[in-house]
Amino acid sequence: MKKLTYKREAIFWILLLIPFIYIAYIWTQIPDHVPVHFDMHGTPDNWGGKFSIFLLPGVNIGMYLLILFLPKIDPKRMNYDLFNSIFYKMRLAIVFFLCVLSLIITQAAIKGQIDQNISHLIPVAVFLFLAILGNFMINIKPNWFLGVRTPWTLSSDYVWRQTHQVIGRIWFYGGLICAALSFFAGEEWGSRLILTFALGTTAFAFAYSYWLYKKEMEKL
């Protein structure tokens, strides 16, 4: 893998720090009990102590470190050099998305619920995020930690490549279409659409990769 540099990672550290700085700035406005989970309408349905506000920013740090260091122990770690630029952009997209979500949750803690206009746009943002990842997924090389990791994609470079070409396009175009549908349908239907999309693409990825592998084995 390409050697990490302070310059390349600085943007990540800034994004990781922004929610903590914002929380410190409005600390006196945060109530003693803050929402830690919301229903499809943006209304809190589970609560935690004041320090629960650090949960999502902490998850973001954990995710950053996990994605950063797991490739170092990947048996196929040499492949990361083949999509280093894509890997960097994927990490950046994940950290940025969780940073924005942390700020939304922090603001919701003050108001007692997510602003209706914002909650309406969350499913849209999720699908746009998936579309971005789908665009990157097309160029991911075989590895053990990122992408569609089924027994069949991990057993064949051909199955890996073909599966990611198809699933990447489904995520990209499907994400854009579902983002538009979510915008007009509202947050409740948007949330249901996220679940349907996630389960549907996961099931398809398993079935498609198995079909490709079986087809490849028949040629041997």
N, C-alpha and C positions, 0 to 999 in steps of 0.2 A: 504493500500500500504506500501511497505517497506520504512522505513525512509531514506530520502536523506542524504548522507554524502559527505563531501568535497572530500574525496578520490575517490568515485564513479563518481562524477561529474567533476573532474579535467580535464579529457580528453576532455569533451565537451567544457569547457571554453578555452582550448588550441586551439581546432579546430575553435571555434568562433573568436578567436583573430588573428589567422594566417592571414586572408585576410586583416585585418586592419593594422597589422604590415607591410605587404608587400606593401600596398597602401602608407603608410607613408614613406617607404623606397624609393619608386619610384615616389613620389608625383610630383617632378619637371619635370618628363618625361611625365606626363599625360597631354594631351591637354585640352584646355578650353571647348571643346565640345567632349563628349564621346558617343559611341554607346550604346543604351539601348535596342535595339532589332536587331535581325539578321534574314536573310532569310534562306532558306534551304541550301544555298551554303556557309553560314558563312559570308555573306556580310552585313554590317549594312544597315538597312532601316528605322531607327528612332534614333534620337539623343537627348541628354540632356546636361545640364551643367556639369561642372567638378565634382561637388559633387554628381552627379548621380551614380558615381562609387561606392558609399556606399550603393546603393539600395539593391543589392543582399545579401551582408553581413548582412545588417539590417534585411532583410527578414529571414535570417537564425537564427538570434537571436530571432525574433518574433516567428518563428516556434518552436524553442527549448522551449521557455517559454510556448507557447500554449500547446504543447504536454506534457510538464512537469506538468502543473497545472490544465488543464481541467479534468483529471481523479479524482481530489479531489472533484469535484462537480457532478461526474457521479453517478446516482442512483444505478448503479451496481459496484461501486468502489471496493467492497470487492473482485470481481472477478479478479482484477489486481494482487492480491497476487498469483493467480493460474498460471499466466504466466509472473511473474515479470522479469525473466531472458530474455525471449523473448522480452518483452516490452523495456527493457534496450537496447538490441541489435538493435531493430528497430529504436529507437531514435538515437542511434549512427550511424547507416547506413544513416539516413536522414541528420543529421548534417554533416557527412563526405562528402556525395555527394554534398551538397550545398556549402561546403567549397571549394572543388575542382572546382566546376563550377564558384564560385566567382573568383578564381585565374585565370581561363581561360578567363573570361570576362575582368578582369583587364588587362591581357596581351594583349587582343584584342583591348582595348582602346588605348594602346600605338601604336600598329601596324596599327590600322584603320580597321582591320578585324581579324576574327579568323583564325589562321594558318590552311592551307588546310589539313595537316596531322591530326591535332587535331579535326577539324570539321568533318572529316571522321569518327573519333572514338566516337564522342558524342552520336549518336544513339546506338552504341554498348554498351557504358557505361550505357545509360538509360535502355536498356533491361537487362543488367546484374544486375542493381539496382532493377528492377522489379522482376527478378528471386530470388534475395536475400529476398525481401519482401514477395514473394510468399512462400518461404521456411518457413518463420516465420509465415505467415498467417494461416497455417495449425493448429497451436497450440493456436491461439488467442481465449480467452473465451468471452462469451457475454458481450458487453459493448455498450455505446452509442456514442463513438468517434472514434474507430479504427475498420477497417475491412469492410466487406460488410454489410452495414446497410440499409436494405430494410424493409418495414413494416412487412414482413413475417419472416425474420431472427430475428428481434427484438421481435417477438411475440412467438417464439418457439425455445427453446434451441436445439431441434433436427434439425430443419431447419438451424439454425446458424451453428451447427457443420458440417452437411453434405455439406452445401454450401461452407464453408471455406476449407473443405477437397478438394473439386473439384476445386474451383477457385484458391486455393493455388498451386495446382499441375499444373493448366493451366498457371499460372504466372511463375512458376519455369521452367517447361519444355518449354513452349512457349517462355519465355524470353531468354533461352539459344539458342533455334533454331533461333529466330529472331535476336539475337545478331550476330550469325554466318552469317545469310542472309544479315544483314546490313553491315557487314564488307566487304563482296564481292560486294554488290550492290551499295555502296556509300551513301553519306549523304542525297542526295535528295530522293532516294527511302527509305532510312532508316527513314527519317522524316515522310514520308507518311505511312510507316509501323507502326510507333509509334501511329499515329492517328487511323489507322485501328484497331490495337490491343487494344487500350484503349476503343474505341467505341464498338468493338465486345465483349470484355470481360464484359463490363458494361451491355450491353443488355442481354448477356447470364446470368449474375448473377441475374438480375431482373427476367427473365423468369424462370430460374431454381429454385430460391427460392420460387417463386409463385407456381410452379408445385409441389414442395415438400410439401409446406404448404397445398395446396388443397388435395394432396394425404393423408396427415396426418389427415385432417379434415374428410375425407371420412371414416376413420377407427373408428371414434368416434360414 
